[in-house]
Amino acid sequence: MVMRLVTLLLALAAIVGRAQVLVPGEELTYRVSYIGIELGTIRLVNEGRQEALGKPAVKCKALIDSRPGIPFLSLHVVYESWMEPTALASLQFVAQNKESGEYTKYTFDYDQRRIATATWMDRQKTDERTFHITRKYVDGLTILYAARQLLYSKRTAWIPTIVREDTAWTKINFTGKVAATTIDAVSYPVRTVYFDGEANWTGVYGVTGYFEGWFSDDDARIPIKAKMKLYLGSADIELISWKRPGWSPPPAKE
């Protein structure tokens, strides 16, 4: 059993080591749409190496904004995640809702085997919790980078996840299946790797349940397209622009 675990860890280390996922300055912008109607955008920014809780970290940010004029939907949220350099565990996470004034912070203290969460509304603390843990966790933003790291693992991963002050699991089936994927941003089919999974939690836009994803079939492993369940129903998330030195979507083989 121990040898099998060691072998698995070595294999995952090799997979992660080949990736070029956490590149400082990388910016990726996505369109979120439902039955052809644009709901908003998600912009991901890698702000590079920093420090969190006295440990080396990489900081990434997500800016999530709904499109003006959509009835019953006004969303302007910023996620900031300080993750371990492997992108397989979170160290600190902050969420700011600019519409409601809500501010949430998670602190991942693995030495003490606990996650501390706190929420403020207009600078008044409204909630505070401590979760005692036996393994490392990811937050709702780090899970994306963890999936990029594990894309070629060809296994089903159950990833401990904390979202909206609750601990849960994210199941991802890394199939390793190569597929051609079309997006409006390029004139050719993109060579991607397909996976699917189940989010056993509810996140922003009401993201929950079954999802599918297509990441670029290269060392960058850029998220190209995804289908996820939202409050409104199944939505499409599609890459519309990017800034990453030397990278462009790899063409599918003819």
N, C-alpha and C positions, 0 to 999 in steps of 0.2 A: 504493500500500500504506500509506504514511504517513497519507494523507488518510483512508483507511478506518479506521485505528486511532484517529485523532483523533476522527472522527465517532462511533465506538463508545464511546470514553471520555466524550465529551460527553453521549451518550445515557444512559450509565450514571450519570453525575453528576446528570443531571436526574431520573432514577428515584429515586436515593438521596435527593436533595434534597427530594422530595415526601413522603418517608416520615416517620413519627413513631414510629420503632421503639425508639430508646434513650431511654426516659422514666424518669428517676430515681424510685425507689420502686415501680416496677411489680413485682407479684408474681403469678406464674401457677403453679397447681398442677394436676398431671396424674395420672390413674390409669393404671397399666400392668396390662393383663390378658391372659390367654391362655385361649382357649375359655371365656370367661366367668368365669374364676377370677382374682381380683385378686392380682397379684404384688407390687405396691408402689406407691410414689408418686415423682414427680419435682417438685420445687419450684424455680422459677426466680426469682431476685431481682436487680433492677437496683439497684446500690448507688451509682450516680451517677458524676460526673466525679472522676477522681483523676489521678495521674501515675505513669508507669512508664518506667524507663530515661531519665528526664529529659524525657519527651515526654507531651503531653496524652493521656489515656486515659479510657475508661469501664469501670468494673469491674462484672462480672456474676457471679453465683454460682448453682450448681446443687446441690441437696441431694437425693441419690438414696437411697431407703430401701426395703428389701424389707419385706413384711408379715410380722409375727411368726407363727410356726407353720407356715410353708411348708417342707416337707422339702427338704433339700439346697440351700436358697437363703437365705443370710444376707448381706445387702449393705447397707453404710452408707458412702457415698462423698460427699465434698464436692469439687466442682470450682470453682475461682476463675479467672476470665479477665480480664486487662486488655487491652482491644482498642482499636484506633484508633477515633476518634470516628465514622468511616464504617462501622464494624463489618465491614469487608472484610479486615482483617488483624489478627493477634494481636501483642501486645507482650510479654506474660508470662502464664504459665499455671502453676497449682499444683493438684495432685490429692492428696487425703488419703483413704486407706482406713482407716476407724476399726476395722474388723475385724482386718486383718492388721498394722496399724501402718506400712504403706508410705506414703511421702511422695515425690512426684515434682514437679520444677520444670523448666519450659522457659523459656528466655530467647531472644527473637527480636531479634538484632542485625543490622538491615538495612544499617547503615552498613558493617559488616564482612562482610556477606553470609554470615551463619552463624546456626544455631540451636544453642544449647547445652542439653543435657538432663542431669539428674542425678537419681538415685533413692537414697533412704535407707530402711533397714528398722530400726526401733527406734533411730533416730538414727545408725546406722552406714551410711556411703555404700556402696552395693552396685553402682552402675553410673554411668558418666559417658561422654557421647558428644558429638561435634560434627558437625553436618551443614552442608556448604557448599551454599549455595543461590543461585539466580539470580532468584528472584521472592519475593513475599511469601506467607506461609502463614497458615492458620487452625488453631486447635486444635479438639478435639472439642466444646467448648461454643460457641466463636465461630462455628462453621459454621452453627449454628441462626440466629444473628442476621444473618449474611451472607445466608442464604437469604431471610429476611424483607426485607432491603434489596433484593434482586434479584428479588422475586416477580413484578413486572410487566415484566421484561425481555424475555419471549417469545423466549428463546433457550436453547440447551443450554450450560451452564457446566461447565467442568472446573476445580474449585477445589483448589489444592494444600493438603493437610491433613496434620497430624502427630498421630498417635494411638498411645498406648502405645509411645513412643520409636521410632517408625518413620514415615517420610514416605510419603505415598500420595496418591491423588486421590479426590475426591468428584464424581461426575457428577450434575448435576441438570437435568432437562428442565423449564424454566419454560414451561408450556403457555399460561398466560393464560386457561385455561378456567374459567368461573364455574360453580359447582355448589352445590346445596342439601345441607347436611350436618346430620345430627341428632346431638345429644348429650344426655345425661341432665340436664345442668345447666340447660337452658332448655326451655321448652315449645313452641318453634317451630323450624322448620328455619333454620339459619344460612347466610347468603350467604358463600360461600368461593371461593377460587381454588385450583385443583388443580395439583399437580406430581408428578412421580415421578423416580426416579434410582437410582443404584448407589453403595453405599459400598464402596470397594476397601480396606477395613480392618476390623478387629474391635474393637469398643469394649465398654463396660460392658453387662452382661446378655448379652454375646455378639452385640451389634448388628453386622450385616454384610449385604452384598449389597443386593438390591432393596428399595426402600422407596417409600411413597406418602405425600403430605401434603396437608392442606387448611388454608390460612391464611385469616383473615378478609379479606373483600373491602372493605377500607377503608384509611385511612392508617396505622392501627396494625399491620395485618398480623399479628394474633395467631395463633399456632399453635392450631388448634381440634382437629384430630384427625390421627393418623398410623397407618400400618401398617408394621411393621418386622420383619425376621427376627431372632429371638433364638436362644439355645441350644436352647430348647424348641420352637421353631417360630415361625410368624407371630403377632405380638402386636399388640394395639390400645393406642394411647396417646391418651387423651381428656382434654380440659380439664374440670376439675370445679369450680374456683373461681378468682377473679381479683381483684386490687386494682389499679386503674388509674383515676385521676380522669376522670370523664366518659365512660368507655367501657362499652359492653355489646355482646354479640355482635349484629352487624347481621342483621336478618331477611331471609330470602330473598324475592324478589318472587313474588307469587302469579300 
